[in-house]
């Protein structure tokens, strides 16, 4: 694993994120980012969903992985799925209809230490044996509507239908009934 020094505002403490500034430990850093690379993808939740705690409980119960608590939410670490190369993106709707940021890429990093405090983790920091990103969490880049918390009168049936159709068109291998039942 490799780390990069960060400023208090979470930006790199160097001009550019590049391998020449990477370190093999973060022990001597007050603020540190873990370099993710292209084989790791992080779901970044920042409390952008209604009842986000229910979504996180669902992930913890059904798709456990390395989880790191952040100042605004949680990070869930997964291995990039075979045959896919998702890009780093913010405020994207997942196949299950919730919104999150997707962190990944050659020079992408996730904050793991801030103001001298290592963030709370549910297990030892290790990227070697991460589970593959589950299909229900794949990004739907063309989806526009966060489905969390929709009620009668919010056009939820219409939005759900459009969402499921887009999910099936984007990922033909998905079990659309399972996705619909979960949503």
N, C-alpha and C positions, 0 to 999 in steps of 0.2 A: 504494500500500500504506500501511496505517496500523498504528501500533504503540502499545502502552500500557506505561507503566512498571510493573514488578513488584517485589515484595519478594523477599528471598532464598528464601522458602518457596514461590515461584511464584504467590502470590496478588497481586491488583492492589494497587498502591501508592496507590490512591484508594478512596473509599468504594464506588463502583459503576463497573462497566465501562460507559462511555457516551462518545459522540462528543466531548464537550467536553474529554476528557482525552487524546484520540488525538494522536499525533505523526506526522509524515511521515518521520522517520528514527529509528533506534535508536542512532546513533553515540554520543550523549551519555548513554546509559542503561547502568547496570551490569547490569540485568536487564530484559528486554523480551519482550513477547508480541506476536505478529503477529495482528492482527484478521482473522478468517477470513470473516465474513459468511455469507450464505445460499447463495452460489454456489460455495463451496469446502467440500469434505469431506476430513477427514484421518483416515486409518487409523492409530491409535496402538497400537503393539505394546509391551508391557511385560514380555516374557518369561513370559507366562501360558500358552504353548503348549509341548507337548513338541516338541523339534526345531524351535523357532521359526526358527532360522537357515535351515533348509531352506525354510520358507514365505517368508522374506524373499528368499532366492536365487531362488525361483520368481517372485515379484513383480518383482524386478529384471530377470530374463531375459525375462519374458513381457508385463509391463505397466509398463514403465519410466516414471518420473515424478520430480518433485522429491522427494528423500529427505533427511531431516534426522535425524542421530544424536541420541538423547536419553540421559539418564543411565541409563535402564533398558532402552532398546530403540531403536525407530525410528519416525518419522512418515513416512507416504506421503501426498502431496498430490494430490488429484484435483478435477476440476470436478463439481459436483452434476449427476447425469444428468437429461436433459430429461424432464419429466413426473413427476419424483419430488421429494419434499421430505423427506428423512430428517431425523430429529431427533438432537440430541446425546444420546449414551447411552454407558454404560460396561458392560464385560464382556458384550458382545453376540456371539453366534455368527454368523459370516458364512455365505453360501450354500455356500462351500467347507468349512465345518465347523470353522474356526479361530476363536478368540476374540480380539477387539480392542475398543478404544474407538473410537467415532465422534465426531469433533469437528466441529461445524458450528453455524451460527446467527448471528444478527444481532450479538450481543456476545461470541461465542465467540473465544477466542484460543489460540494454540499458542506455547509458550516457544521462542524462538530465540536468546536470549542469557541467560546465567546466570553470576553472579559475575564479570562483566567479560569473559567468553569467549563469542564467537559460536559456536553449535553447528556442527559439521561438516556440510557439505552436498555432495551429489553434483553439483550444478550451481548456477548463479547463482539467487539468490532472486528469483523472478518468478512471479506468479499468473495472468498474462494468457493463457498458452497451455497450460494444464494439460490433460491428456487427461481424458475423462469417466470417472467411476468405472465400472470394468468390472462387468458383471452377476454374475460369480462372487464378487464382493466385497460385493454388496448384503447388508444386514443381514437376518437372520431373527429377528425379535423374539420369536417364540414358541418358538424352538429352545432346548433346555435343556442339551444335552450337547456339550461340546467333543470333537470326533472325533480330535484329534491324539494320536498315540501309542497308540491302542487296539490291543490284542492279542487273541489267542485267549483265550476265557474272560471277556472284558470285555463280552460281548453286543454286539460291534461290528457284526455283521451286522444285528441287530435295530435298533440305533441308527442305522446307515447307512440302512436301509430307511425308518425314520420320518423321518429328516432329508431324504432325497431326495423323499419324498412331500410334506413340508412345503414344500420349495423349489419343487416343480412347482405346488403349489396357490397359493403366494404370488406366484410369477413365472412364469406360464404360458409366456412366450416363451423360457424358459431351455432350453438343450440339456442335458437331464438325464443323457444318456450321457456327455457331456464332463465334467460335474461329477463323476459317479461315478468315471470313470477317473482324474481328477485327484486326488480324495480317496484 
